[in-house]
Amino acid sequence: MRNTFRFSIAGKPLYPHIKLTRERFPRILATRLIADDNAEYFGPFLNRSAARILLDFLNRTFRLRSCEIEIDGSFNYPCTMHYKRRCFGPCVSDLIGEAEYGEIVALVRLFLMGDRELFRSTIGQHIAGFSEVFDFERAAKFRDILDAVEGYWADPKNAVKPGTLSDTYDYRATDAGLDIFLTTQKGRRVLGERVFTFADAREHEAGEAIAEVIEQFYIIHAPKEMRVTADIPRRLELQRNLSSKFGRRVPIVLLNESSRRVSTNLAVQRSSVELDVSRVSTARSPAELMKELKAGFGFKRVPRGITAIDVSHISGTDQVAAAVEWRDGRNVFDEADHWLSDSSSELGTLSEFVARRFVDGSHTAPHLVLIDGGPAQLKVAAAGVASANIAIISAVKPPGEHSQISHFLTADGRRIDYDPGSESHRLLHRLRDDAHDYANAVHRDTRDFAGFYETVNILPSLTESERRKLVQHFGSNARLLAADEMGIAEVLGVGGASIANADMIRYRAGKTARIRPLVVPIRLQDEAGAAEDLRPIAATSRRSSRG
């Protein structure tokens, strides 16, 4: 059966994985859950901090998009993630096209697979190819990626350590096929379980099925030891290959009934029951989650959507309010919104933002608004939506734990304790975090990246690559504004210079509509992947992070 079956995976959250989505412009996400969604999964990573550092490295080096915008290349200028050098900007067609983006995705795949020689060979071909046609800008782009990856590989801190874990494989034959159970243990303590299902496989193929899992599962790490309950015809070959790959001995031991651990047996039995239950149950739909919220909070009607709102500021100044919208099981990018307030009051900013968003009819009424804050924030926000017939609640943090929720407050003063086992409560938690991250990003990026968008304000009719050429040629916006049409023509030609000159005349006369930095909500964690704790961190933060 070798290379003839594709397995599906089920199981509880285990170790962090990196997910490469199957989209026209794929994204890199952290996840703890492996779904049968046609995405590619790499891992597992035994250390949470290592996974978070790797996520930051991937985002910083390969610069795949981290937004949920529908990409069609129609944007005239990119968001701040591009100017942070965290995205190549596929939303702007002249920055990077689908084919080149796909080449970078292929490099991400090779890097995560650990195939260093093929990675070096592939990226070397790209660099040589662009250099031959004198496209040195693109050649430098791939050279930068290669240099970063070589540095990552050379850093001994990034080496994966085997630890003291052992993986045990057991199997069960059913009418539907073979279920392969993986139990990860540290001593006698079970750390997690996974189930790999081979549809239509038979019991006599269990050994080969386990071999298929072992070959495909251990991309980044291997445990100290593997134990199998079915004999694998090529067990010694697998053992040699894994030992060679990870530079240490990785034994694969065949167990008999007397050498099986009680803890392993119990884990397999539990996984078997849970798998059978999951096969006859269905995933909760967004409509069911909304009904659960109505019942749990006592709303008068089932919400058709949720708007989460947060306010960010620095020492009480530079107030920024931001909102994210969730509807029909996903965040709605077109409904995301932010506002830079002139007020010095957080409560005043929140009150005005809520009124502006829901009273003037510029956004679809969601039926439920979630505020980040306590009784004071809830009171002013409730006053802002009183005339719009919208339910409102707030998420209250426990003292000193800003990323957590202790309880919710309703407009009529009821307290509802946060239940981490409730899927609808976890949804509220995620949306609160999304709004908080968005508000902070708007606050930071509007301040730090205003200079990049000044060029957009000066030359709104040009493409992003044309604007970049002019700034690179003249050195600054001030020198660009002082240039004449003839000087610009040396860079863009006569037609482009005419368009640029007309733009600059309007800009000098104050007739150009003001364009602020484009800040969009981003996400590097799979929203359905139990990955809230896997936010990226820089390698320099390793000592202060918790594993």
C-alpha positions as CSV (number, residue, x, y, z in Angstrom):
1,M,0.0,0.0,0.0
2,R,3.0,2.3,0.0
3,N,2.3,5.7,-1.4
4,T,-1.3,4.7,-2.3
5,F,-3.3,6.0,0.6
6,R,-3.9,9.5,1.9
7,F,-4.6,9.6,5.6
8,S,-6.9,12.1,7.4
9,I,-6.1,13.3,10.9
10,A,-8.1,13.9,14.0
11,G,-7.3,14.5,17.6
12,K,-7.0,16.8,20.5
13,P,-4.8,19.9,20.5
14,L,-1.3,18.7,20.8
15,Y,1.9,20.5,19.8
16,P,2.1,23.7,17.7
17,H,2.2,23.2,13.9
18,I,2.8,25.6,11.0
19,K,-0.1,25.6,8.5
20,L,0.4,26.7,4.9
21,T,-3.1,27.4,3.5
22,R,-4.5,26.3,0.1
23,E,-5.5,29.7,-1.3
24,R,-4.7,31.6,-4.4
25,F,-2.3,33.6,-2.3
26,P,-1.5,31.2,0.6
27,R,-0.8,32.3,4.2
28,I,1.3,31.0,7.0
29,L,-0.6,30.3,10.2
30,A,0.2,28.7,13.6
31,T,-2.2,26.0,14.8
32,R,-2.6,23.3,17.3
33,L,-5.3,21.5,15.4
34,I,-4.9,19.6,12.1
35,A,-8.0,19.7,10.0
36,D,-8.8,17.8,6.8
37,D,-8.9,21.1,4.9
38,N,-6.4,20.4,2.1
39,A,-3.9,22.7,3.8
40,E,-0.3,21.7,4.4
41,Y,0.9,21.1,8.0
42,F,4.4,21.1,9.3
43,G,5.6,20.1,12.7
44,P,5.0,19.3,15.4
45,F,7.1,21.7,17.5
46,L,7.8,20.5,20.9
47,N,8.5,23.9,22.4
48,R,5.9,26.7,22.2
49,S,8.5,29.5,22.3
50,A,10.4,27.9,19.4
51,A,7.2,27.8,17.3
52,R,6.5,31.4,18.0
53,I,10.0,32.4,17.1
54,L,9.8,30.4,13.9
55,L,6.4,32.0,13.0
56,D,8.0,35.5,13.4
57,F,11.0,34.4,11.2
58,L,8.7,33.0,8.5
59,N,6.6,36.2,8.4
60,R,9.7,38.5,8.4
61,T,11.7,36.4,5.9
62,F,9.2,35.1,3.3
63,R,6.7,38.0,3.7
64,L,3.6,36.1,2.8
65,R,0.4,38.0,3.4
66,S,-1.2,37.8,6.9
67,C,-4.5,39.5,6.1
68,E,-7.9,38.0,5.0
69,I,-8.4,40.5,2.2
70,E,-9.6,39.0,-1.1
71,I,-6.5,39.5,-3.2
72,D,-7.1,40.7,-6.8
73,G,-4.1,43.1,-7.2
74,S,-6.5,46.1,-7.5
75,F,-5.1,48.2,-4.6
76,N,-3.3,51.4,-5.6
77,Y,-0.9,51.2,-2.6
78,P,-0.2,48.5,0.1
79,C,-0.9,48.4,3.8
80,T,1.6,49.1,6.4
81,M,2.7,45.4,6.6
82,H,4.5,45.9,3.3
83,Y,6.4,48.9,4.6
84,K,7.3,46.9,7.7
85,R,8.8,44.4,5.2
86,R,6.4,41.8,6.5
87,C,4.5,41.3,3.2
88,F,5.4,41.5,-0.4
89,G,2.1,43.2,-1.2
90,P,0.2,40.9,-3.6
91,C,-2.8,43.3,-3.2
92,V,-0.9,45.7,-5.5
93,S,-0.4,44.0,-8.8
94,D,2.8,45.8,-9.8
95,L,4.6,44.8,-6.5
96,I,4.4,41.0,-6.9
97,G,2.3,38.8,-9.2
98,E,0.7,35.4,-8.6
99,A,3.5,33.5,-10.2
100,E,6.3,35.1,-8.2
101,Y,4.3,34.8,-5.0
102,G,3.9,31.1,-5.8
103,E,7.7,30.7,-6.1
104,I,8.1,32.1,-2.6
105,V,5.4,29.8,-1.3
106,A,7.4,26.9,-2.8
107,L,10.5,28.1,-0.9
108,V,8.5,28.2,2.3
109,R,7.5,24.6,1.7
110,L,11.0,23.4,1.1
111,F,12.2,25.3,4.2
112,L,9.6,23.8,6.4
113,M,10.3,20.3,5.0
114,G,13.9,20.7,6.0
115,D,15.2,20.0,2.5
116,R,18.2,22.3,2.6
117,E,19.9,21.2,-0.6
118,L,16.8,21.5,-2.7
119,F,16.1,24.9,-1.1
120,R,19.5,26.2,-1.9
121,S,19.4,24.8,-5.4
122,T,15.9,26.3,-6.1
123,I,16.6,29.7,-4.7
124,G,19.9,29.8,-6.5
125,Q,18.2,29.2,-9.8
126,H,15.9,32.2,-9.1
127,I,18.8,34.5,-8.2
128,A,20.8,33.5,-11.3
129,G,17.7,33.8,-13.6
130,F,16.9,37.3,-12.5
131,S,20.5,38.4,-12.6
132,E,20.9,37.2,-16.2
133,V,18.1,39.4,-17.3
134,F,19.5,42.3,-15.2
135,D,16.4,42.3,-12.9
136,F,18.7,42.9,-9.9
137,E,15.8,44.1,-7.6
138,R,14.1,40.7,-7.8
139,A,17.5,38.9,-7.6
140,A,18.2,40.8,-4.4
141,K,14.8,39.9,-3.0
142,F,15.6,36.2,-3.2
143,R,19.2,36.8,-2.1
144,D,17.8,38.4,1.1
145,I,15.7,35.3,1.7
146,L,18.6,33.0,1.2
147,D,20.8,35.0,3.6
148,A,18.2,35.0,6.3
149,V,17.6,31.3,6.0
150,E,21.3,30.5,6.1
151,G,21.6,32.6,9.2
152,Y,18.7,30.7,10.8
153,W,20.2,27.4,10.0
154,A,23.6,28.5,11.3
155,D,22.3,29.6,14.7
156,P,22.6,26.7,17.2
157,K,19.7,28.1,19.2
158,N,17.4,27.1,16.4
159,A,18.5,23.4,16.5
160,V,15.6,21.1,17.5
161,K,16.4,19.1,20.6
162,P,15.0,15.6,21.0
163,G,13.9,15.9,24.6
164,T,12.7,12.9,26.6
165,L,9.4,12.2,24.7
166,S,8.4,8.9,23.3
167,D,5.7,8.2,20.6
168,T,3.7,5.0,20.6
169,Y,1.7,3.8,17.6
170,D,-1.3,1.4,17.9
171,Y,-4.0,0.5,15.4
172,R,-7.6,-0.5,15.1
173,A,-9.4,-2.0,12.1
174,T,-13.0,-1.0,11.3
175,D,-15.4,-1.4,8.5
176,A,-14.3,2.1,7.3
177,G,-10.6,1.3,7.3
178,L,-7.6,1.6,9.6
179,D,-7.3,4.0,12.6
180,I,-3.7,4.5,13.6
181,F,-3.4,6.0,17.1
182,L,-0.4,8.0,18.1
183,T,0.2,8.6,21.8
184,T,3.0,11.1,22.9
185,Q,4.3,10.5,26.4
186,K,6.9,11.9,28.8
187,G,7.6,8.9,31.1
188,R,4.2,7.6,32.0
189,R,2.5,11.0,31.5
190,V,0.4,11.3,28.3
191,L,0.9,14.6,26.7
192,G,-1.4,14.2,23.7
193,E,-3.0,11.9,21.2
194,R,-3.6,11.9,17.5
195,V,-5.6,9.6,15.2
196,F,-4.6,9.0,11.5
197,T,-7.3,7.3,9.5
198,F,-6.6,5.3,6.3
199,A,-9.9,4.8,4.5
200,D,-10.4,1.3,3.0
201,A,-7.2,-0.1,4.4
202,R,-7.2,-3.5,6.0
203,E,-5.7,-4.9,9.2
204,H,-2.9,-6.7,7.5
205,E,-1.7,-3.3,6.2
206,A,-1.4,-1.8,9.7
207,G,2.4,-1.9,9.6
208,E,2.7,-0.2,6.3
209,A,0.1,2.4,7.4
210,I,2.2,3.2,10.5
211,A,5.3,3.5,8.3
212,E,3.4,6.0,6.0
213,V,2.6,8.2,9.1
214,I,6.1,8.1,10.4
215,E,7.6,9.1,7.0
216,Q,5.3,12.1,6.6
217,F,4.8,13.2,10.2
218,Y,8.4,13.8,11.4
219,I,9.4,16.8,9.4
220,I,10.8,19.1,12.1
221,H,11.4,16.8,15.0
222,A,11.6,13.2,16.1
223,P,11.0,11.8,19.6
224,K,13.7,10.1,21.7
225,E,12.1,6.8,20.8
226,M,9.2,5.3,18.8
227,R,7.2,2.2,19.7
228,V,4.9,0.3,17.3
229,T,2.5,-2.5,17.9
230,A,2.4,-3.7,14.3
231,D,5.5,-5.0,12.6
232,I,6.8,-2.7,9.9
233,P,8.4,-4.6,7.0
234,R,10.9,-1.7,6.5
235,R,11.3,-0.8,10.1
236,L,15.1,-0.8,10.1
237,E,15.2,1.2,6.9
238,L,12.9,3.9,8.5
239,Q,15.1,3.9,11.6
240,R,18.2,4.5,9.5
241,N,16.6,7.3,7.5
242,L,15.3,9.1,10.6
243,S,18.6,8.7,12.4
244,S,20.4,10.1,9.4
245,K,18.0,13.0,9.0
246,F,18.1,14.1,12.7
247,G,21.8,13.3,13.3
248,R,21.2,10.9,16.2
249,R,19.8,7.5,16.8
250,V,16.0,7.3,16.6
251,P,15.0,3.8,17.5
252,I,11.7,2.2,16.4
253,V,10.9,-0.6,18.8
254,L,8.3,-3.3,18.2
255,L,6.1,-3.9,21.3
256,N,4.4,-7.0,22.4
257,E,1.4,-7.1,24.7
258,S,3.4,-7.4,27.9
259,S,5.6,-4.4,27.1
260,R,2.7,-2.0,26.4
261,R,2.2,0.7,29.1
262,V,-1.0,1.0,30.9
263,S,-1.1,4.7,30.3
264,T,-0.8,4.1,26.5
265,N,-3.6,1.6,26.6
266,L,-5.8,4.1,28.4
267,A,-5.0,6.8,25.9
268,V,-5.8,4.6,22.9
269,Q,-9.1,3.6,24.5
270,R,-10.0,7.2,25.2
271,S,-9.0,8.3,21.6
272,S,-11.1,5.4,20.2
273,V,-14.2,6.5,22.0
274,E,-13.7,10.2,21.1
275,L,-13.1,9.3,17.5
276,D,-16.3,7.3,17.3
277,V,-18.2,10.1,18.9
278,S,-16.7,12.6,16.5
279,R,-17.7,10.5,13.5
280,V,-21.4,10.7,14.3
281,S,-21.4,14.3,15.4
282,T,-21.2,17.4,13.3
283,A,-19.3,20.6,13.8
284,R,-21.2,23.5,15.3
285,S,-22.4,26.0,12.8
286,P,-22.2,29.8,13.2
287,A,-26.0,29.8,13.6
288,E,-25.8,27.4,16.5
289,L,-23.1,29.5,18.2
290,M,-25.3,32.5,17.9
291,K,-28.2,30.6,19.5
292,E,-25.9,29.5,22.3
293,L,-25.0,33.2,22.9
294,K,-28.7,34.2,22.9
295,A,-29.5,31.5,25.5
296,G,-26.4,32.1,27.7
297,F,-26.7,35.9,27.8
298,G,-30.5,36.2,27.6
299,F,-30.6,38.3,24.4
300,K,-34.0,39.1,23.0
301,R,-33.1,37.8,19.6
302,V,-30.4,35.6,18.0
303,P,-27.5,37.9,16.8
304,R,-26.7,37.7,13.1
305,G,-23.2,39.1,13.7
306,I,-20.8,40.4,16.3
307,T,-18.8,43.6,16.3
308,A,-15.9,43.7,18.7
309,I,-14.5,47.2,19.7
310,D,-11.4,48.3,21.6
311,V,-9.7,51.7,22.2
312,S,-5.9,52.1,22.3
313,H,-3.9,55.0,23.6
314,I,-0.5,56.0,25.0
315,S,-0.6,57.4,28.5
316,G,-4.1,58.7,27.9
317,T,-3.3,60.5,24.6
318,D,-3.6,59.7,20.9
319,Q,-6.8,57.8,21.2
320,V,-7.6,55.2,18.5
321,A,-10.8,53.1,18.3
322,A,-11.0,50.0,16.2
323,A,-13.7,47.5,15.4
324,V,-13.7,44.0,13.8
325,E,-16.9,42.3,12.5
326,W,-17.7,38.6,12.5
327,R,-20.6,37.2,10.5
328,D,-21.5,33.7,9.1
329,G,-18.4,32.1,10.6
330,R,-15.7,34.5,9.4
331,N,-14.3,38.0,9.9
332,V,-15.8,40.5,7.4
333,F,-12.9,42.7,6.3
334,D,-15.1,45.3,4.6
335,E,-16.8,46.0,8.0
336,A,-13.5,46.5,9.9
337,D,-13.1,50.1,10.9
338,H,-10.9,52.4,12.9
339,W,-11.0,56.1,13.9
340,L,-8.3,58.4,15.2
341,S,-9.8,60.6,17.8
342,D,-8.8,64.1,18.9
343,S,-10.3,63.4,22.3
344,S,-8.0,62.9,25.4
345,S,-10.6,60.6,27.0
346,E,-10.8,56.9,26.3
347,L,-14.5,56.9,27.3
348,G,-15.2,59.9,25.1
349,T,-13.5,58.2,22.2
350,L,-15.4,55.0,22.7
351,S,-18.7,56.8,23.0
352,E,-18.3,58.8,19.8
353,F,-16.9,55.9,17.8
354,V,-19.9,53.6,18.8
355,A,-22.3,56.4,17.9
356,R,-20.6,57.1,14.6
357,R,-20.5,53.4,13.6
358,F,-24.1,52.4,14.4
359,V,-26.2,55.5,14.5
360,D,-25.3,57.0,11.1
361,G,-26.1,53.8,9.2
362,S,-22.6,53.4,7.7
363,H,-22.3,49.8,8.9
364,T,-24.6,46.9,9.1
365,A,-26.1,46.6,12.6
366,P,-24.7,43.4,14.0
367,H,-27.3,42.8,16.8
368,L,-24.4,42.3,19.3
369,V,-21.5,44.6,20.3
370,L,-18.6,43.3,22.4
371,I,-16.6,46.0,24.3
372,D,-13.2,45.5,25.8
373,G,-13.5,46.9,29.3
374,G,-15.4,47.1,32.5
375,P,-18.6,48.9,33.8
376,A,-17.5,52.4,32.7
377,Q,-16.7,51.4,29.1
378,L,-19.9,49.3,28.9
379,K,-22.0,52.2,30.2
380,V,-20.9,54.8,27.6
381,A,-21.0,52.3,24.8
382,A,-24.5,51.2,25.7
383,A,-25.6,54.8,25.6
384,G,-24.3,55.0,22.1
385,V,-26.3,52.1,20.7
386,A,-29.5,52.6,22.8
387,S,-31.4,54.0,19.8
388,A,-30.1,51.3,17.4
389,N,-31.7,48.3,19.2
390,I,-28.4,46.5,19.6
391,A,-27.4,44.1,22.4
392,I,-24.1,45.0,24.1
393,I,-21.8,43.2,26.5
394,S,-18.2,43.8,27.8
395,A,-15.3,41.5,28.3
396,V,-13.5,42.1,31.7
397,K,-9.9,41.2,32.2
398,P,-8.7,39.6,35.4
399,P,-6.2,41.8,37.4
400,G,-2.8,41.8,35.8
401,E,-3.7,39.4,32.9
402,H,-4.5,41.6,29.9
403,S,-4.8,38.7,27.4
404,Q,-7.4,36.8,29.4
405,I,-11.1,37.3,30.2
406,S,-12.5,36.7,33.7
407,H,-16.1,37.4,33.0
408,F,-18.6,39.3,30.8
409,L,-21.0,42.1,31.9
410,T,-24.4,42.7,30.3
411,A,-26.0,46.1,29.9
412,D,-28.5,45.2,32.7
413,G,-25.7,44.5,35.1
414,R,-25.5,40.7,35.1
415,R,-22.1,39.0,35.4
416,I,-21.4,35.9,33.3
417,D,-18.2,34.0,34.1
418,Y,-16.0,33.1,31.2
419,D,-16.1,29.4,30.3
420,P,-13.1,28.3,28.4
421,G,-15.0,25.1,27.4
422,S,-17.7,27.1,25.6
423,E,-17.1,27.5,21.9
424,S,-19.2,30.7,21.8
425,H,-17.2,32.2,24.7
426,R,-14.0,31.3,23.0
427,L,-15.3,33.1,19.9
428,L,-15.9,36.2,21.9
429,H,-12.4,35.9,23.4
430,R,-10.8,35.7,19.9
431,L,-12.8,38.7,18.6
432,R,-11.9,40.8,21.6
433,D,-8.2,40.0,20.9
434,D,-8.6,40.8,17.2
435,A,-10.1,44.2,18.0
436,H,-7.3,44.9,20.6
437,D,-4.6,43.9,18.1
438,Y,-6.2,46.0,15.4
439,A,-6.5,49.1,17.6
440,N,-2.8,48.8,18.7
441,A,-1.7,48.3,15.1
442,V,-3.6,51.4,14.0
443,H,-2.1,53.4,16.8
444,R,1.5,52.3,16.1
445,D,1.5,52.2,12.3
446,T,-0.3,55.6,11.8
447,R,2.5,57.2,13.8
448,D,5.4,55.2,12.4
449,F,4.6,54.9,8.7
450,A,3.0,58.3,7.9
451,G,6.1,59.2,5.8
452,F,5.6,56.3,3.4
453,Y,2.0,57.4,2.6
454,E,3.1,61.0,2.1
455,T,4.4,59.8,-1.3
456,V,1.0,58.3,-2.0
457,N,-0.6,61.7,-1.2
458,I,1.8,63.5,-3.5
459,L,1.4,61.0,-6.4
460,P,-2.0,59.2,-6.1
461,S,-2.4,58.7,-9.8
462,L,0.9,56.7,-10.2
463,T,1.4,53.0,-9.5
464,E,3.3,52.0,-6.3
465,S,6.3,50.9,-8.3
466,E,6.4,54.2,-10.2
467,R,6.3,56.1,-6.9
468,R,9.1,53.9,-5.5
469,K,11.3,54.6,-8.6
470,L,10.9,58.3,-8.2
471,V,11.7,58.3,-4.4
472,Q,14.7,56.1,-5.0
473,H,15.9,58.5,-7.8
474,F,15.4,61.8,-6.0
475,G,16.2,60.5,-2.5
476,S,13.3,62.2,-0.6
477,N,9.8,63.6,-1.0
478,A,11.1,67.1,-0.6
479,R,13.5,66.7,-3.6
480,L,10.8,65.0,-5.6
481,L,8.4,68.0,-5.0
482,A,11.2,70.3,-6.1
483,A,11.8,68.4,-9.4
484,D,10.5,69.6,-12.7
485,E,8.6,67.6,-15.3
486,M,11.7,67.1,-17.4
487,G,13.6,65.6,-14.5
488,I,10.7,63.2,-13.7
489,A,10.6,62.2,-17.4
490,E,14.1,60.8,-17.1
491,V,12.6,58.1,-14.7
492,L,9.0,57.6,-16.0
493,G,9.1,58.9,-19.5
494,V,7.1,61.8,-20.9
495,G,3.6,60.3,-20.3
496,G,4.4,59.3,-16.7
497,A,6.0,62.6,-16.0
498,S,2.9,64.5,-17.2
499,I,0.7,62.5,-14.8
500,A,3.1,63.0,-11.9
501,N,3.4,66.7,-12.5
502,A,-0.4,67.1,-12.5
503,D,-0.6,65.3,-9.2
504,M,2.1,67.5,-7.6
505,I,0.4,70.7,-8.8
506,R,-2.8,69.5,-7.0
507,Y,-0.8,68.5,-3.9
508,R,0.9,71.9,-3.7
509,A,-2.4,73.7,-4.0
510,G,-3.9,71.6,-1.1
511,K,-6.5,69.9,-3.4
512,T,-5.4,66.3,-2.8
513,A,-7.6,64.2,-0.6
514,R,-5.7,63.1,2.5
515,I,-4.6,59.5,2.5
516,R,-3.7,58.0,5.9
517,P,-1.6,54.9,6.5
518,L,-3.6,51.8,5.4
519,V,-3.8,49.5,8.5
520,V,-5.7,46.2,8.1
521,P,-6.5,43.5,10.6
522,I,-4.0,40.7,10.3
523,R,-3.8,37.1,11.7
524,L,-1.0,34.7,12.0
525,Q,-2.9,32.1,14.1
526,D,-5.5,29.8,12.6
527,E,-8.8,31.1,14.0
528,A,-10.1,27.5,14.4
529,G,-6.7,26.1,15.5
530,A,-6.7,26.6,19.3
531,A,-3.6,28.8,18.7
532,E,-4.3,31.9,20.7
533,D,-1.1,31.4,22.7
534,L,1.1,31.1,19.5
535,R,1.5,34.8,18.7
536,P,4.9,35.4,17.0
537,I,7.8,36.7,19.0
538,A,11.3,37.8,17.9
539,A,14.3,35.6,18.7
540,T,15.7,38.3,21.0
541,S,12.7,37.7,23.3
542,R,13.5,34.1,23.8
543,R,14.8,34.4,27.3
544,S,11.8,36.4,28.6
545,S,9.1,34.1,27.0
546,R,7.6,31.1,28.6
547,G,7.8,27.7,26.8
